[in-house]
Amino acid sequence: MKNLFIATTLCAFLGACNSQVATFQPGEIWYDTNQQMINAHGGGVMIHNGTYYWYGEYKGDSTYHAPGVEWDCYRTEAGGVSCYSSKDLQSWTFEGVVLKPELNDSTSDIHPSMVIERPKVIYNEKTGKYVMWMHIDNYNYSKAATGVAIADSPTGPFQYLHSLRPFGEESRDMGLFKDDDGRAYHIYSSRGNSTLFIHLLSDDYLEHTGQYSTNFAGKYREAPAVFKRGNKYYIISSGCSGWDPNEAEYAIADSMLGTWTVMGNPCIGENSNKTFGGQSTFVIPVNPAKDQYIAMFDKWNKLDLINSRYIWLPIRFHADSISIEWKDQWSTNDF
């Protein structure tokens, strides 16, 4: 019995030592393993073979107002899409710019003079390809298209294929969601940002099918972040106020193309009516079996976009409803 007690205690101790606990300070500067500021804005996280891959907009270090545009159109030169990898959500290794801008062709969708925003990546088991979708626009946001790129590795390099407007519809702020059955969906703001489209993609994830739904018409929602819990689907989105924060809202449905029920603002705490100064971009399903999800927001700094910060917070569930409470600091133990 004495030996059993010692062995049990030792196992418990080693288990505690080996458990990976990530600590987050929302809105602070986050650094990679080389002590460089993480540069992955409007991003999303793909979990693949036990590794987290965080993709985002690689911002240039010079912010300016787009000439001749009346609204708050601050931007940087498009620097492509960056990737960071992690095993524990804490230590992020810079894997480089995995979709590089096209420097020599001013007519290219990914020339620095263009806009590359909100990149998301999913893996296609059927083709063995990693597929990236992103918002593609020109300097004054009149192109309103979406772009597609593919790679053989999660760390690229990604080959840019083309941009398009889905069946002629505008596509601006967007998200990407892969369901348990392998089907993938492109979620995007359209029709002057007044309507949110949810569009089923082809089996290779490279094109739109004829199956889609239009949602929240006239509500002007953007920055969609979609996730699934059990048999329920959730969308967290923001209103349309340029770079300035506004109130978040979430909705629930029984299917991706089904009827969505608006539930209101999930945020709780100081500045919750402004989404804590942030804007939704993605939800990480860390461990769905244990209700462990992280809501990702960008805290935009419109006058210095490279210095925009990241707000990651745990999602709480109350039956089917959710809440997201502000925390100055939290860890994955808080799940």
Salt bridges, closest charged atoms under 4 A:
GLU57 OE1 - LYS59 NZ 2.79
ASP72 OD2 - LYS302 NZ 2.50
GLU77 OE2 - ARG75 NH1 3.58
ASP109 OD1 - LYS143 NZ 3.69
GLU117 OE1 - HIS135 ND1 3.07
GLU125 OE1 - LYS178 NZ 2.85
ASP137 OD2 - HIS135 NE2 2.67
ASP152 OD1 - LYS129 NZ 2.52
GLU169 OE2 - ARG191 NH2 2.96
GLU170 OE1 - ARG172 NH1 3.02
ASP173 OD1 - ARG118 NE 3.30
ASP179 OD1 - LYS228 NZ 3.06
ASP180 OD2 - LYS228 NZ 3.11
ASP181 OD2 - ARG183 NE 4.00
ASP203 OD2 - LYS126 NZ 3.94
ASP244 OD1 - LYS302 NZ 3.44
GLU249 OE1 - ARG221 NE 3.78
ASP254 OD1 - LYS232 NZ 2.62
ASP291 OD2 - ARG229 NH2 2.89
